[in-house]
Amino acid sequence: MTDSLIVSPAASLGSRARRHRGDRGVGAGAALSFLGFTLEKEEYGADLNLVTQIVKPPPLTWVPRVRPHVLGVISIRGAVVTLVDLRQLIGLAPTSWPRTARVLLTRHEGEPIGLLVDGVTHVHRVSLEQYETGLSLEESSRTECVLGIARPDPSTRVTIVDVLGILSELMR
Amino acid sequence: MTKSKKRDMSKTMKEFLSESQELVETLSRNLMDIDAALKVGEPDPDMINEVFRGWHTLKGLASTFGAETLTKLAHAEESLLDEIRLGRVELTADALDSLLESVEAAIRTLNAIDAAGDVNAAVPATLGSDGAKPAAGAGAAETKGDGARPPQAEIQVELREVVASEVLEVLTEFEEHRLAINVQQGRGVYRVRTRFALQTIDAELDAIKRRLKPLGEIITYLPSTESGDPDLLDIDVILVLNESLAALDAALDGIEAKREQLVPPRVAPRDTAQTIQPKVSSKAPDEQISREPAPLAPNIPAPREPKEGAIVSTRDRAAGTSLRSVSQSVRVDIGKLDRLMNAVGELNIIRTAIAKVSDELRTAMGRRDLAIELHRVTRGFERRLAEMREGILEVRMVPIGQMFDRLTRMTRKISRSLGKEIHLVIAGADTEVDKLIIEELSDPLMHIIRNAIDHGVEEPSERREAGKPDVGTVALTAYQKGNHVLIEVEDDGAGIDGERIVAAAVLRGFLTPEQAGSLSEREILNLVFLPGVSTAKETTELSGRGVGMDVVKTNISALGGVVEVQTELGIGTKFTITMPVTLAIIPALLVSVDGDTYAVPLNTVAEALILSPADVETVMGAEVMTLRGKTLPLCRLDRFFGRPRSGPLEESSRVVVASLGQRRLGLVVDNLVGQQDVVIKPLGESLAEAGCFAGATEIGDQRLSLVLDTVAIIEEFFAIGEEASRPTPIPVVG
């Protein structure tokens, strides 16, 4: 990896984050918090502030005539939540979900959305030095879904997913 | 502005808006009452006074909140009404136009404030008016008299001759004016002196008012402290008596009151005006100033003496009590009701769970007594829950008359701007409809009425030729029919010319000339709901640009309603809107398709039948069945949902006959599950593309069931059918 790939993390995250509603003004040395989750045994992360709740998948109701990445609707505390297959959204093939599967609840333009993941690991707090952005992967066509890579420790690599970006692109 | 600050403000802002809105609605109603009274004669001065006071209150409210545009408007209106009630400005139909226009302006201003969350929000200009129309008012009204002789002066002179100056000098200008008018008409004026304990004065004053009001006009209440007792207050009621003295005595029976004649009644001669000898008034310069048409001059009766100040406050208090006694209602944000309704929905789910446990317990061994007790308690819970739900639903229901008020105002405006006189007949104003529906329905109804007046009702000359009365009639009727509310707008105009509509539809490319020839009458009329097809001969400012009716239809369909049109050339047109009574809870038929349960709103279900495969026929490849001699197109829901199962229909299939207006479609399902009232919850925007669901509902086991949007399904089904049948020509076998 060359230096040119690593843009100033603060600036880059800031500019991406500004697309989200809350630009929390990431300053130098500030810690970033991500919720780690798994898809196909690989660990990913999402901005912790975007996830309001983590629940076990409740009974799912299939909705006809919608795009394949929309799995259906579920009921969370009386609200109708659209359940989205995050796996398909970031370009992985759909499979049946494991026992450990969880729904990450978030909102997109006021609409409650549930993201189905294979499992939840834990919250990662990383400093800006441990967060690299501006990544371009050769083969993957879905780099636009990736905000950056967090390395909480030298042996762990967490791919940070641009949740809001993905949702606004694909819900359109 | 920080977020929290904005939230704080929005709370007081909401109160301000709701209070102002209430005032404006009352103003509008009062003005319409005056309009009605004006048509048959002289409106009651109290009515005008009421409007004057309404604007005055609104002005106070608006200035407290710093809403400058509204304050200015209210101020101008208050001044104008003051002129009117003092008889300086004549209350003509034109003046009333201007007064009503100001009410509209106030509504626009409030809407703008609401939208922007800022009391000084810019008011968007609308067609034919310039924004909030600040300081309009007297411009449109004409100042009475020709300027040579101030009418006020004549009256003044007369009054001084007949009324004791001690009384006159404490009267406000308005009271003096009313007194003068009455004296001029030869009525007797009396002073009724009563004594009240200070503590109970509000109630007692009210009682006196109720007794005296029917007998004539109460000019004022004058307090005096002659009794010398600090706990007692003497009040003089200055009363113009229309009835006999005996009636007055009867009314005062049982009250400690003394009456005294101030002006003796005369038999009012027809030429009263001539008996008053106009003398040159010593107050002439004063009169000249006040006669200037200066709408902005604040003409609130200012206290001229401390004594008068006391009167005003007493009166205000009396008015306050009467207000308190009539207003028994609370304004509630509909969002709060939605939350309550959601809570009831949750309770309902818990109830189902309890019932399930109770049933299991009964079949389990031991403690059967407890299981039965639990069952009994659950049933009681169920009943209370149903009561509660009905209660909340009832609160959501408001009389449709609220909206009719707005429509009446608009009808008057349109008819005057078009120069067509319209008689609006309203029936069923007390029909109750879900508040949400009322909000959503007012725009579509406005469109329909506008259309009816603009190109339904003909010009007076044309009407005369057709043997109709000059005044056109538009009837607005609402009534309940089962779970639906029907709203009809009927005019006695020229009717819709089918040929012209077909021509317009062909012109816009909706139809080929060949297709046009084969349309049924109903199909032709339905063309008016296509975008760009207008029924108007020519475009006017108000309507006829072809936008409207398609929007009307879309809006009404979105609420689960249907709009239909009937017309007869030369006789008139009738639009009928059919709406569900409420949106929150609807009775639904539960059906299963491919293992999933769906809810079909019962209001769209005509009947449900067992479908045997032998009944199914095909017409041009499309499946139909014959139901009581009529062809019923069939729609297999599994195919419609994009998950077709192979093979013929199963023996156990059912068909749910959905009807929408005149159209019927048989929805083929696997089974009927039951009937249940369901709470519809909206689906997210991301599921809109499915296009055939009105929402989702929880049926009991935490799993959601989708609620079918029958209207959309029927429309899509027939649209696809038409498209499919168009390009494939029927092979002619010869």
Interface residues (C-beta under 8 A of the other chain):
Chain A: P58 P59 T61 W62 V63 P64 R65 V66 R67 V70 V73 I74 S75 G78 A79 V80 V81 T82 V84 H108 E109 E111 P112 I113 M171
Chain B: N342 G345 E346 D596 F640 F641 G642 R643 K681 P682 L683 G684 E685 S686 L687 E689 A690 G691 C692 F693 G695 A696 E698 D701 Q702 R703 L704 S705 L706
